Structure formats: structure tokens, C-alpha cells
Amino acid sequence: MESVNLLVVHDADILYLYVIVRRIVAIVSKFDIDDSTFLFYPDAIATDTLMWIKFKLPNTSSELSKQLKGWLSKAANGNAPAKAIIAPHAGYAYCGACAAYAYKQIDPTGIKRIFVLGPSHHHYLTNCAISMATQCDTPLYPLRVDTKINNELLKTGKFDKMSERVDEDEHSIEMHLPYIAQVMSSRSPDSFTIVPILVGALGFKDEQMYGQIFSQYLLDPENLFVISSDFCHWGKRFRYTYYEKSFKHIFSSIEALDRKGMDLIEQLDPTGFHEYLKQYQNTICGRHPIGVLLHAIDAVRRKQSSNMKMKFLNYAQSSQCLTANDSSVSYAAGVFNLSIC
């Protein structure tokens, strides 16, 4: 596989719509994609009538770049340089401003490799998988995949290979690529690579094992880690309605619940975070990528004398839930700093 067209929509406000439409590909028989058009021909419809739908989308990569720059300009920059960030992967209209607080902490100088760990939403796996693409297209410019690192990871025997369909359908990695392209825009596209990693439903021991593998890459000063995660998905449609009634409003209960988990992440406590998830079952979709990062940090702490700190810089919700019929998704932007003594 030489290249995967992971992003073909060029406007931030419709990017998430595009990702949703891509999920429908699972039921289609024929499709054709180019830089401005999305076509699909679903044959799994009740009338058995072949339908044809076409979305004509303008080529507005400059508008996307302008919007990303705008969010970044409003975010504080007091925690650079980041060694790792935690940032959301929803539509930019919902979480773009929040994600900017994490991406603002990235200093592109000296970065040669960016690992992107995202949860699997559509394909069930109990390990991690790597992309077989050599390039990921974005509305701004293509990002090269580090095939050398992919081969190193495959040699461990612990990683699967993503199929093209799985790679293209998963948005948790895809939604980070334009932001990566933007913050690295001062660098030549040939001067750095990305390593997309799809993280499955891992047990605690597996998170620990993958953390150990990634710890050697976390120690490399030329590497950056991007951890893709939204936080609480609340509402009947998510089958999660935990509400601590000591709070007047549901949205306040949701925030308090999220911040309990965020506090444990800031404490760099993989065991505590695991127990928190067992107790509250909070629907943090990137809990396993976060767990892998926490274990990688723990492994670094055991190997090397270092100064390290995790801090969350921003928190947001897609809407404020007031009744049991409401729903929302939470977003958080965090940064991890590491300096070797």
C-alpha cells in the first residue's frame, strides 16, 4: 500500500461530517473518492433501489489552516516543549479550540518522529495495529509514515497490520493529522515522519507490555507522542448516565467525574487510573492509549533519572446536560513534559 487518502475534506466545520459519512462505507458496494467529491452507492437499502449520493465539497485547505492558526493563537503557551500530548478527536467545531491548548505546547524544532496512538472505534482487536500506508494525505500536505519504525514494531511480534479499510474508517488518528501538519508547518514535510498506532481493547497487563515497548521511543529526544482521546460520553445514546446527585446540574457531575480521572493521569498513576475506570466505567474512549502512555512513562521513570510532569490545560463539553434526555461528549487537552537528568 503506497498511500492512504485519509483526509479528503478541506473545511474544518465539515470535517467531522466527512468522518461520519466514511463510516457508512461499511455498507456500500462501490465508492469513489477524490479531493473534492465523495460518492457512494449503497446496496443495503430496504427498497432494493440503487441510490446515488454525491457531496461536492470545496477545496478550502487555506481556510482550515487559518482556523487552526486562530485556535492556536488563543491558546496559552507555558508548558512547552511537549514530550507527549493528550487531545480530543471529535469534529473541530466541537473540540478544535480545546485541542489547540495541547498542540500549542509542541516545539517542532528537533522533532523527527510523531507517534499517534488512537483507540479503535469500529474494528475490534485486543492488541495494537500499525498502518501499512507509506503516506497519509491531509488537506494541508501529505505526512510520511515511518516504515522503518513500523518494521521494528512488527518484529516484536506484538503488533498487527491494519487493513486499508480499517485504516481509512478510523477517525481517532485521522482527526489529529491536520493539527500535526499545522504545528509542523515550519519544517519541511520530508524532515519528519508519523507512526500511526491503532490501540485495541487492552487489559492492564497488555497496556503495561506496550508501555514497556514504547518507553524506549519516549526516551528519544527526537520523538513526540500524540494520544487521541475524548473523555466522558454521557447520555442514553452512549448507554452511560452516571450522575452524582450532590451536584445541581448533570454537566457539573460529568466534569467532576472526568476531573477525577484527569487528576490520576496528572499523578502519572496507571494503576489508579485503571481502578478509577473499573469503579466508574467512565466512557473515555482513549482510555487504553492513555494507559499505554502512563505505563511507558512509568517504565521511563524506572529506567532513567528524569524530571516529568503531566498537566491538563483545558477542558470542554460539547453541550451542557441538564436532563436525562440530553447528551454530551467531554474533551480535555493535556501535556507531558520530560527532561532527562
HELIX and SHEET records of a PDB file:
HELIX    1   1 ALA A   12  ARG A   23  1                                  12    
HELIX    2   2 ILE A   24  ILE A   27  5                                   4    
HELIX    3   3 SER A   61  LYS A   74  1                                  14    
HELIX    4   4 TYR A   92  TYR A  103  1                                  12    
HELIX    5   5 THR A  147  LYS A  155  1                                   9    
HELIX    6   6 GLU A  164  ASP A  169  1                                   6    
HELIX    7   7 HIS A  171  GLU A  174  1                                   4    
HELIX    8   8 LEU A  177  VAL A  183  1                                   7    
HELIX    9   9 PRO A  189  SER A  191  5                                   3    
HELIX   10  10 PHE A  204  LEU A  219  1                                  16    
HELIX   11  11 LYS A  236  PHE A  238  5                                   3    
HELIX   12  12 ILE A  250  GLU A  266  1                                  17    
HELIX   13  13 PRO A  270  TYR A  280  1                                  11    
HELIX   14  14 ARG A  287  LYS A  303  1                                  17    
SHEET    1   A 3 VAL A  28  ILE A  33  0                                        
SHEET    2   A 3 THR A  37  PRO A  42 -1                                        
SHEET    3   A 3 ILE A  53  LYS A  56 -1                                        
SHEET    1   B 8 PHE A 159  LYS A 161  0                                        
SHEET    2   B 8 CYS A 128  ILE A 130  1                                        
SHEET    3   B 8 THR A 193  VAL A 199 -1                                        
SHEET    4   B 8 ARG A 113  PRO A 119  1                                        
SHEET    5   B 8 ASN A 223  SER A 228  1                                        
SHEET    6   B 8 ALA A  84  ALA A  87  1                                        
SHEET    7   B 8 SER A 328  ILE A 340 -1                                        
SHEET    8   B 8 HIS A 233  TRP A 234 -1                                        
SHEET    1   C 8 PHE A 159  LYS A 161  0                                        
SHEET    2   C 8 CYS A 128  ILE A 130  1                                        
SHEET    3   C 8 THR A 193  VAL A 199 -1                                        
SHEET    4   C 8 ARG A 113  PRO A 119  1                                        
SHEET    5   C 8 ASN A 223  SER A 228  1                                        
SHEET    6   C 8 ALA A  84  ALA A  87  1                                        
SHEET    7   C 8 SER A 328  ILE A 340 -1                                        
SHEET    8   C 8 SER A 306  GLN A 317 -1                                        
SHEET    1   D 2 GLN A 135  CYS A 136  0                                        
SHEET    2   D 2 LEU A 143  ARG A 144 -1                                        
END                                                                             
